Amino acid sequence: MESIEHVRTLGRSGIRVSALGFGCWAIGGEWASLDGQPLGWGKVDDEESVRAVRRALDLGVTFFDTADAYGTGHSERVLARALGKRRAEVVVATKWGNLIDEERRLLTGSDDSPAYARRALTASLRRLDTDYIDLYQLHLSDADPERAAELRDTCEEFVREGLIRAYAWSTDDPARAAVFAEGEHCTAVQHRLNILQDAPELLALCEGSNLASINRSPLAMGLLTGKHTPGRALEAGDIRNAPPAWLPGFTEGGGADAEWLRRVEALRDVLTSGGRTLAQGALAWIWARSPLTVPIPGFRSVAQAEENAGALAKGPLTAGQLAEVDRILGR
């Protein structure tokens, strides 16, 4: 079994993080769009979320990724509470660009202006109870590239002022990510990457521009945990129960898509090698895919935190196993 360096550097910033980060979308709880589309993962227990973050810290996880929109500020507040006096031990990433109504728990629109970026940053600093953010990320995946160039320059101002250490764009478009990559203190791209949804162009950009690849949906929105069965509906407040167009693998009110589950099942033997759980194997594939990757699986419980963090000790898949995965998936 190949070992994994438990610590990775975030691109050109020199910022060191655990090779596994934790995504804090789910711990934000329920929130929705103006038309009632659920945008969270259902109900949460804040006390359990706090315990889970602290357990992750104890298990060596030092990178936490949230956004002002998650639970319309609630995720940032819960994370701040969980970190408490240990804030300096961790690298905190958050995002901006969405307009939120904290009281009504609603996403109300978006704003790609430099002036709003500053207002959003000020609000996130307050909710996170910190005077700096390690990695500040644009959350509008399809923002106009010319406007993004302005926002990149705004982020450089934030770095000079000591408000942030580095910045990134959360986007699945390599051409857009390249606009931010021109900035001196851009150090990462956050993009979707999992064993079912590879991202060769974005990984190539990260390699060529010395950027970290921060991987959202590393477990394919839960499909790679092995806990879903066809036709089992999810709770009403769960985004996967009424999936938007960008969220494949789930059906309206019908739970996980049977075809996607069939592919997961075909990969089970490879992923559960070396005593791994299915989820740990999915994370091991990402580490094997590129040395620049930092997967950020979500979590809502101490048990999930322990399972995800347990993947670190088991390391990446081998080159032979990577090839076997491609064979099984016909890639």
TIVEXSE-423442 format. One record per residue (C-alpha): x, y, z; residue in three letters. Coordinates in steps of 0.001 Angstrom, whole numbers, padded with zeros to 6 digits, always signed. Example, Ala and Ser with C-alpha at 12.3 -4.5 7.8 and 13.67 -1.06 7.14 Angstrom:
2
+012300-004500+007800ala;+013670-001060+007140ser;
//
This chain:
331
+000000+000000+000000met;+001427+003385-000983glu;+001616+005917+001810ser;+000206+009404+001382ile;+001877+012588+002489glu;-000672+013645+005122his;+000047+017309+004447val;-000158+019100+001111arg;+000740+022638+000030thr;-002017+024812-001425leu;-000473+025654-004766gly;+001930+028575-004853arg;+000839+030040-001514ser;+003000+027817+000658gly;-000040+027313+002919ile;+000112+023766+004331arg;-003111+021791+004796val;-004062+018219+005591ser;-004411+016153+002392ala;-008087+015803+003338leu;-010308+018811+003968gly;-013841+018882+005327phe;-016667+020538+003390gly;-019119+022432+005601cys;-022122+022763+003270trp;-024256+020148+005033ala;-023696+021520+008556ile;-025325+024778+007468gly;-028702+023060+007753gly;-031772+023860+005710glu;-032010+026831+003329trp;-033746+027413+000011ala;-034037+029538-003115ser;-036826+032105-003501leu;-038896+029587-005478asp;-038663+026972-002716gly;-035881+024782-004145gln;-034083+023199-001158pro;-030368+024087-001141leu;-029206+022299+001994gly;-028890+018649+002939trp;-031788+018567+005377gly;-031971+019078+009114lys;-028837+019145+011263val;-027957+018932+014933asp;-025566+021818+015658asp;-024131+020128+018745glu;-023253+017058+016669glu;-021722+019293+013976ser;-019495+020957+016586val;-018423+017573+017970arg;-017696+016333+014439ala;-015473+019337+013581val;-013542+018908+016832arg;-013151+015176+016220arg;-011802+015910+012732ala;-009260+018309+014256leu;-008118+015643+016694asp;-007701+013211+013768leu;-005382+015592+011912gly;-007760+017458+009576val;-006643+021095+009339thr;-008603+022397+006326phe;-012267+023425+006480phe;-014201+024764+003495asp;-017442+026687+003942thr;-019363+029524+002226ala;-021445+032475+003367asp;-024423+030955+001524ala;-024379+027587+003325tyr;-027365+027779+005641gly;-027233+031535+004874thr;-024415+032134+007323gly;-025187+029289+009699his;-022334+027043+008528ser;-019782+029817+009139glu;-021146+030437+012636arg;-021139+026732+013575val;-017591+026318+012248leu;-016403+029343+014252ala;-017946+027930+017406arg;-016408+024506+016827ala;-012924+025890+016182leu;-012951+028313+019089gly;-009420+028903+020379lys;-008001+026449+017806arg;-008613+028830+014890arg;-004862+029404+014381ala;-004297+025640+013943glu;-006456+025425+010828val;-006850+026771+007320val;-010322+028211+006739val;-011762+028669+003253ala;-015044+030424+002555thr;-016826+031798-000522lys;-018749+034843-001702trp;-020967+036007-004572gly;-024423+034876-003473asn;-026948+037192-001825leu;-028548+035748+001293ile;-031372+036563+003683asp;-030122+035157+006985glu;-033419+035510+008836glu;-035564+033809+006204arg;-032808+031314+005286arg;-033110+032212+001609leu;-030760+032639-001329leu;-032022+035862-002931thr;-029681+036408-005875gly;-026042+037066-006681ser;-023705+040055-006895asp;-020398+040015-008779asp;-019372+043593-007974ser;-016076+044396-006228pro;-017997+046524-003699ala;-020119+043536-002707tyr;-017032+041331-002409ala;-015783+043651+000338arg;-019141+043696+002144arg;-019371+039903+001928ala;-015823+039492+003247leu;-016545+041773+006204thr;-019675+039749+007029ala;-017855+036401+006747ser;-015035+037616+009012leu;-017647+038543+011612arg;-019526+035215+011403arg;-016288+033213+011433leu;-015079+035270+014426asp;-011656+035826+012842thr;-009635+038726+011475asp;-008404+036909+008354tyr;-009573+034210+005938ile;-006952+031810+004579asp;-008597+031125+001223leu;-011358+033335-000207tyr;-013253+031835-003161gln;-015602+033249-005771leu;-018768+031131-005541his;-020312+032171-008900leu;-019162+029360-011185ser;-020258+031063-014416asp;-019396+034696-013645ala;-018342+036852-016589asp;-014566+036460-017168pro;-014013+040230-017534glu;-015797+040894-014263arg;-013821+038037-012716ala;-010576+039802-013690ala;-011781+042822-011660glu;-012626+040551-008725leu;-009183+038955-008973arg;-007652+042430-008579asp;-009994+043102-005642thr;-008744+039905-003999cys;-005164+041107-004455glu;-006183+044245-002509glu;-007610+042043+000262phe;-004275+040179+000432val;-002336+043474+000708arg;-004661+044552+003521glu;-004095+041288+005409gly;-007783+040309+005265leu;-007118+037128+003251ile;-003996+035045+002581arg;-004940+033677-000847ala;-007917+033294-003173tyr;-009492+030912-005688ala;-012508+030438-007966trp;-015018+027654-007453ser;-015789+026745-011060thr;-015807+023733-013360asp;-014734+025826-016379asp;-010961+025691-017065pro;-011042+028907-019133ala;-012641+030815-016258arg;-010285+029299-013691ala;-007367+030440-015863ala;-008474+034085-015467val;-008027+033901-011698phe;-004828+031870-012105ala;-003144+034984-013540glu;-003290+036615-010110gly;-000183+036383-007926glu;-002044+035142-004842his;-004485+032838-006607cys;-003509+029444-005281thr;-006274+026959-006107ala;-009304+026016-008145val;-012232+024413-006402gln;-013965+022034-008785his;-015973+018843-008922arg;-013892+015675-008978leu;-014813+012119-008107asn;-014245+008663-009525ile;-017437+008932-011618leu;-016772+012523-012800gln;-013138+013084-013761asp;-011814+016583-014583ala;-008655+016173-016702pro;-008631+019745-018087glu;-008845+021339-014656leu;-006170+019048-013247leu;-003936+019995-016198ala;-004523+023702-015471leu;-003621+023168-011806cys;-000446+021361-012822glu;+000585+024003-015347gly;-000181+026967-013074ser;+000979+025516-009729asn;-002501+025568-008181leu;-004093+023230-005679ala;-007079+021214-006884ser;-009732+021440-004148ile;-012311+018769-004849asn;-015961+019249-004096arg;-018374+016317-004500ser;-015532+013805-003918pro;-018161+011260-002863leu;-020560+012227-005705ala;-023032+013860-003309met;-023131+010684-001205gly;-023481+008126-003999leu;-019989+006792-003198leu;-020785+006126+000465thr;-022713+002945-000384gly;-025665+004119+001710lys;-028127+004750-001131his;-030499+002283-002753thr;-032608+002894-005898pro;-036009+004455-005270gly;-035346+005482-001647arg;-036504+009101-001430ala;-034571+011602+000680leu;-036023+014076+003161glu;-037914+017066+001767ala;-035267+019642+002769gly;-032478+017756+000973asp;-031293+019266-002339ile;-030841+015733-003726arg;-034591+015083-003416asn;-035307+017861-005967ala;-031997+017940-007850pro;-031196+020999-009995pro;-029802+020467-013509ala;-026174+020559-012322trp;-026706+017658-009911leu;-026764+014326-011775pro;-027118+010926-010135gly;-030407+011633-008349phe;-034008+011750-009551thr;-036892+014030-008564glu;-038370+012513-005385gly;-036906+009120-006241gly;-033497+009142-004593gly;-030349+007822-006247ala;-030325+007011-009961asp;-030135+003240-010524ala;-027625+003527-013386glu;-025221+005567-011229trp;-025563+003064-008388leu;-024783+000237-010801arg;-021458+001911-011642arg;-020672+002393-007953val;-021351-001308-007363glu;-019011-002256-010225ala;-016218-000316-008492leu;-016828-001745-005021arg;-014104-004410-005044asp;-011360-002012-006151val;-012414+000738-003745leu;-012765-001493-000687thr;-009290-002991-001113ser;-006869-002710+001792gly;-009648-002677+004364gly;-011119+000597+003125arg;-014784+001530+003254thr;-016325+002510-000091leu;-016048+006221+000797ala;-012408+005837+001834gln;-011687+004133-001489gly;-013315+007009-003378ala;-011025+009469-001560leu;-008028+007196-002237ala;-008798+007391-005975trp;-008662+011217-005841ile;-005260+011216-004129trp;-003956+008752-006696ala;-005363+010864-009533arg;-003054+013828-008811ser;-000649+014931-006055pro;-002308+018372-006154leu;-005734+017174-004991thr;-007370+018012-001670val;-010811+016337-001473pro;-013359+018011+000826ile;-016130+015485+001630pro;-019114+016756+003568gly;-020159+015465+006985phe;-022983+015755+009495arg;-021890+013411+012264ser;-018899+012310+014315val;-019132+008875+012644ala;-018822+010429+009170gln;-015914+012585+010349ala;-014120+009502+011656glu;-014724+007480+008505glu;-013532+010258+006186asn;-010455+011078+008288ala;-009661+007350+008453gly;-008927+007422+004715ala;-005677+009317+005353leu;-003955+006362+007007ala;-004840+004057+004109lys;-003315+006263+001431gly;-003982+006479-002330pro;-004883+003680-004721leu;-002020+002199-006741thr;-001360+002952-010408ala;-002660-000529-011212gly;-005908+000145-009367gln;-006317+003473-011211leu;-006021+001600-014499ala;-008530-000992-013300glu;-011036+001768-012486val;-010693+003198-016009asp;-011220-000292-017446arg;-014373-000876-015372ile;-015815+002516-016344leu;-014793+002148-019990gly;-012611+005250-019967arg;
//
